[in-house]
Amino acid sequence: MITIVIVGILSSIALPNYLNQVNRSRQNEAASTISQIQATIASYADEFGVLPASWSDLNATSAVMTDDGPATATNFQAITLAGGYYDVVISNASNLFTITATREETPNLNIVACVNLTNGASGINKGTKDAAASAPNCG
């Protein structure tokens, strides 16, 4: 009986830590993909001399993968990254692209990134368990 109680106590401590680490690993994987998307946006503009207008455009330089294969949408509306954990959307204001990744189950573990093709600035912020990420300064 004592052994069962001890195992139960240890499990109640270990399980939340394990789940937190799994969520952080998923966030880091999505952040890595978003970093690739930042580079792909800049590469596309350099290679073709125009700004990308869709996920399909970005695939001309480097594939952005979803569970169904490369993202082929003809706009930057939300897609779900491979793995199915994060939804990503891109907005463009002039030469400033903002990339936002969210996850319904853990809304504070969001990711916000930007790349400014005018001045070359880029940044990426990840949310924590306690607070969601804010937009980095790419102005």
C-alpha beads as a LAMMPS data file, in Angstrom:
LAMMPS data file: protein, C-alpha beads

139 atoms
138 bonds

1 atom types
1 bond types

-500.0 500.0 xlo xhi
-500.0 500.0 ylo yhi
-500.0 500.0 zlo zhi

Masses

1 110.0

Atoms # bond

1 1 1 0.000 0.000 0.000
2 1 1 2.809 2.413 0.887
3 1 1 4.527 1.647 -2.412
4 1 1 1.390 2.583 -4.341
5 1 1 1.116 5.881 -2.465
6 1 1 4.775 6.709 -3.168
7 1 1 4.400 5.868 -6.869
8 1 1 1.234 8.012 -7.003
9 1 1 3.012 11.004 -5.446
10 1 1 5.983 10.678 -7.799
11 1 1 3.646 10.389 -10.791
12 1 1 1.734 13.506 -9.780
13 1 1 5.024 15.431 -9.811
14 1 1 6.550 13.896 -12.935
15 1 1 3.549 13.936 -15.297
16 1 1 2.996 17.734 -15.382
17 1 1 6.731 18.277 -15.936
18 1 1 6.718 15.780 -18.777
19 1 1 3.678 17.375 -20.450
20 1 1 5.236 20.837 -20.109
21 1 1 8.415 19.597 -21.784
22 1 1 6.420 18.023 -24.628
23 1 1 4.627 21.343 -25.222
24 1 1 7.906 23.283 -25.200
25 1 1 9.430 20.816 -27.682
26 1 1 6.473 21.301 -30.019
27 1 1 6.844 25.075 -29.680
28 1 1 10.566 24.891 -30.474
29 1 1 9.869 22.770 -33.559
30 1 1 7.309 25.313 -34.795
31 1 1 9.725 28.189 -34.067
32 1 1 12.353 26.455 -36.186
33 1 1 9.890 26.164 -39.064
34 1 1 8.933 29.827 -38.701
35 1 1 12.600 30.787 -38.817
36 1 1 12.804 28.878 -42.104
37 1 1 9.739 30.758 -43.359
38 1 1 11.423 34.078 -42.525
39 1 1 14.447 33.105 -44.617
40 1 1 12.207 31.825 -47.415
41 1 1 10.358 35.154 -47.622
42 1 1 13.660 37.028 -47.970
43 1 1 15.000 34.486 -50.477
44 1 1 11.870 34.732 -52.604
45 1 1 12.092 38.536 -52.748
46 1 1 15.796 38.355 -53.660
47 1 1 15.358 35.654 -56.282
48 1 1 12.228 36.911 -58.044
49 1 1 12.412 40.663 -57.343
50 1 1 8.820 40.800 -56.049
51 1 1 7.198 40.141 -52.700
52 1 1 5.628 36.726 -52.129
53 1 1 1.828 36.867 -52.001
54 1 1 0.968 33.293 -51.008
55 1 1 2.131 30.007 -49.553
56 1 1 2.316 28.752 -53.113
57 1 1 4.819 31.516 -53.953
58 1 1 7.046 30.519 -51.018
59 1 1 7.124 26.940 -52.287
60 1 1 8.958 28.197 -55.375
61 1 1 11.952 28.750 -53.082
62 1 1 11.517 26.258 -50.226
63 1 1 8.574 24.021 -49.328
64 1 1 6.525 24.891 -46.254
65 1 1 5.227 21.516 -45.117
66 1 1 1.809 20.622 -43.764
67 1 1 0.408 17.168 -42.987
68 1 1 -0.974 17.124 -46.549
69 1 1 2.350 18.053 -48.174
70 1 1 3.633 21.472 -49.214
71 1 1 1.364 24.444 -48.468
72 1 1 -0.213 25.413 -51.773
73 1 1 -2.779 28.055 -50.792
74 1 1 -2.943 31.065 -53.083
75 1 1 -2.912 33.460 -50.115
76 1 1 -1.362 33.684 -46.646
77 1 1 -4.402 32.480 -44.722
78 1 1 -3.870 30.043 -41.856
79 1 1 -2.275 26.676 -42.516
80 1 1 -1.471 23.926 -40.039
81 1 1 2.204 23.025 -39.918
82 1 1 3.313 19.419 -40.262
83 1 1 2.634 17.606 -37.015
84 1 1 -0.728 19.312 -36.620
85 1 1 0.075 21.360 -33.533
86 1 1 0.461 24.960 -34.756
87 1 1 -1.633 27.084 -37.120
88 1 1 0.392 29.733 -38.956
89 1 1 -0.747 32.876 -40.729
90 1 1 1.316 35.588 -42.456
91 1 1 0.360 39.228 -42.815
92 1 1 2.177 41.729 -44.999
93 1 1 2.200 45.490 -44.540
94 1 1 4.407 46.912 -47.271
95 1 1 7.751 45.150 -46.801
96 1 1 7.052 44.013 -43.218
97 1 1 5.899 40.400 -42.940
98 1 1 4.489 39.224 -39.606
99 1 1 4.221 35.489 -38.994
100 1 1 1.957 34.314 -36.186
101 1 1 1.691 30.733 -34.947
102 1 1 -0.935 29.690 -32.441
103 1 1 -2.024 26.509 -30.771
104 1 1 -5.530 26.168 -29.406
105 1 1 -4.608 23.830 -26.539
106 1 1 -1.855 26.115 -25.208
107 1 1 -2.632 29.676 -26.341
108 1 1 0.194 31.270 -24.328
109 1 1 2.787 29.141 -26.130
110 1 1 2.273 31.162 -29.295
111 1 1 5.037 32.386 -31.600
112 1 1 5.227 35.788 -33.283
113 1 1 7.945 36.581 -35.818
114 1 1 8.628 39.298 -38.337
115 1 1 10.939 40.056 -41.222
116 1 1 11.358 43.528 -42.698
117 1 1 12.632 43.433 -46.271
118 1 1 13.340 47.184 -46.282
119 1 1 15.883 47.277 -43.451
120 1 1 16.726 43.582 -43.092
121 1 1 15.480 43.344 -39.504
122 1 1 13.958 40.124 -38.249
123 1 1 12.933 38.711 -34.913
124 1 1 11.045 35.895 -33.262
125 1 1 9.350 35.791 -29.855
126 1 1 7.956 32.718 -28.120
127 1 1 5.284 32.801 -25.447
128 1 1 5.704 31.160 -22.072
129 1 1 3.346 29.223 -19.855
130 1 1 2.555 32.495 -18.043
131 1 1 2.382 35.044 -20.903
132 1 1 1.761 35.024 -24.643
133 1 1 4.430 36.338 -27.008
134 1 1 4.246 39.862 -28.345
135 1 1 5.397 41.045 -31.754
136 1 1 9.157 41.634 -32.059
137 1 1 10.404 45.024 -33.217
138 1 1 11.298 44.821 -36.894
139 1 1 10.565 48.468 -37.683

Bonds

1 1 1 2
2 1 2 3
3 1 3 4
4 1 4 5
5 1 5 6
6 1 6 7
7 1 7 8
8 1 8 9
9 1 9 10
10 1 10 11
11 1 11 12
12 1 12 13
13 1 13 14
14 1 14 15
15 1 15 16
16 1 16 17
17 1 17 18
18 1 18 19
19 1 19 20
20 1 20 21
21 1 21 22
22 1 22 23
23 1 23 24
24 1 24 25
25 1 25 26
26 1 26 27
27 1 27 28
28 1 28 29
29 1 29 30
30 1 30 31
31 1 31 32
32 1 32 33
33 1 33 34
34 1 34 35
35 1 35 36
36 1 36 37
37 1 37 38
38 1 38 39
39 1 39 40
40 1 40 41
41 1 41 42
42 1 42 43
43 1 43 44
44 1 44 45
45 1 45 46
46 1 46 47
47 1 47 48
48 1 48 49
49 1 49 50
50 1 50 51
51 1 51 52
52 1 52 53
53 1 53 54
54 1 54 55
55 1 55 56
56 1 56 57
57 1 57 58
58 1 58 59
59 1 59 60
60 1 60 61
61 1 61 62
62 1 62 63
63 1 63 64
64 1 64 65
65 1 65 66
66 1 66 67
67 1 67 68
68 1 68 69
69 1 69 70
70 1 70 71
71 1 71 72
72 1 72 73
73 1 73 74
74 1 74 75
75 1 75 76
76 1 76 77
77 1 77 78
78 1 78 79
79 1 79 80
80 1 80 81
81 1 81 82
82 1 82 83
83 1 83 84
84 1 84 85
85 1 85 86
86 1 86 87
87 1 87 88
88 1 88 89
89 1 89 90
90 1 90 91
91 1 91 92
92 1 92 93
93 1 93 94
94 1 94 95
95 1 95 96
96 1 96 97
97 1 97 98
98 1 98 99
99 1 99 100
100 1 100 101
101 1 101 102
102 1 102 103
103 1 103 104
104 1 104 105
105 1 105 106
106 1 106 107
107 1 107 108
108 1 108 109
109 1 109 110
110 1 110 111
111 1 111 112
112 1 112 113
113 1 113 114
114 1 114 115
115 1 115 116
116 1 116 117
117 1 117 118
118 1 118 119
119 1 119 120
120 1 120 121
121 1 121 122
122 1 122 123
123 1 123 124
124 1 124 125
125 1 125 126
126 1 126 127
127 1 127 128
128 1 128 129
129 1 129 130
130 1 130 131
131 1 131 132
132 1 132 133
133 1 133 134
134 1 134 135
135 1 135 136
136 1 136 137
137 1 137 138
138 1 138 139
